[in-house]
Amino acid sequence: MGSEEPLDRWAERRNRRIRPVGQLKAVIIGHEDRPSHLHPNLPRLLLRWDGYQWLPEEYAENFAAAQRLLHGIPGNGVIQAAPPPPQKKSVGRHRKPA
């Protein structure tokens, strides 16, 4: 903090830098120091920041499941087949009869 900077301005700047309470992160179980995108088939532990420490929150089977939980994506991650588009009825003289 500079001697010329007001305390409220310094506190506001500091609050923008600190980690927000409730933030989630995923770690590889047994390899917490490795980046979480490595070894995509290993189980993950989701941790939540409480303002002081990381606390265990939830278990995920693999990297993809952990990402769905971290980002609030519903479902199991399997891409469902899209229903076929509705058949349009031909209109006008320039269209062939159906």
C-alpha positions in Angstrom: 0.0 0.0 0.0 1.5 3.3 -1.0 1.5 6.1 1.5 -0.7 8.3 -0.9 -3.3 5.6 -1.7 -6.5 5.7 0.4 -7.2 2.6 2.4 -10.6 2.0 0.8 -9.1 2.1 -2.7 -6.4 -0.4 -1.6 -9.0 -2.7 0.0 -11.0 -2.6 -3.2 -8.0 -3.5 -5.3 -7.0 -6.3 -2.9 -10.6 -7.8 -3.0 -10.4 -8.1 -6.8 -7.2 -10.2 -6.5 -8.3 -12.7 -3.8 -10.0 -16.0 -4.6 -13.8 -15.9 -4.3 -15.4 -18.1 -1.6 -17.1 -21.0 -3.2 -14.7 -21.5 -6.1 -14.3 -25.1 -7.3 -11.3 -26.9 -8.6 -10.6 -30.5 -9.6 -7.5 -32.5 -8.6 -6.5 -36.0 -9.6 -6.9 -38.3 -6.6 -3.4 -39.4 -5.4 -1.7 -36.9 -7.8 -2.9 -33.5 -6.4 0.2 -31.7 -7.7 -0.3 -32.7 -11.4 -2.4 -30.6 -13.8 -6.0 -31.8 -13.8 -6.2 -32.3 -17.6 -3.5 -35.0 -17.6 -4.6 -38.7 -17.3 -8.2 -38.1 -18.4 -9.4 -41.5 -17.1 -8.3 -41.2 -13.5 -10.9 -40.2 -10.8 -11.0 -36.6 -9.6 -11.9 -34.9 -6.3 -13.7 -31.6 -6.5 -12.6 -29.1 -3.9 -14.4 -25.9 -2.8 -12.6 -22.9 -1.4 -14.2 -21.7 1.9 -12.1 -18.5 2.2 -9.4 -20.2 4.2 -8.8 -23.7 2.8 -9.8 -26.2 0.1 -12.5 -28.6 1.4 -13.6 -31.8 -0.4 -16.9 -31.3 -2.2 -17.6 -34.1 -4.7 -16.2 -37.1 -6.5 -16.0 -37.4 -10.3 -15.2 -40.6 -12.2 -12.9 -38.9 -14.8 -11.8 -35.6 -16.3 -15.0 -35.2 -18.4 -17.3 -35.7 -15.4 -15.3 -33.3 -13.3 -15.5 -30.6 -16.1 -19.3 -31.1 -16.3 -19.6 -30.6 -12.5 -17.2 -27.6 -12.5 -19.1 -25.8 -15.2 -22.7 -26.9 -14.3 -23.3 -28.9 -17.5 -26.3 -31.2 -17.1 -26.3 -34.8 -18.3 -23.8 -37.5 -18.6 -21.8 -36.0 -21.5 -23.1 -38.4 -24.2 -24.1 -36.6 -27.3 -27.7 -37.5 -28.1 -28.8 -38.0 -31.7 -30.7 -35.0 -32.8 -34.2 -35.6 -34.0 -34.7 -35.4 -37.7 -35.8 -32.0 -39.0 -39.5 -31.6 -39.8 -40.4 -32.2 -43.4 -41.3 -29.0 -45.1 -44.2 -28.9 -47.4 -43.4 -27.7 -50.9 -45.2 -24.5 -51.9 -45.4 -22.5 -55.1 -45.4 -23.3 -58.8 -41.6 -23.8 -59.0 -41.7 -26.7 -56.7 -42.2 -30.3 -57.7 -45.3 -31.9 -56.3 -44.6 -34.3 -53.4 
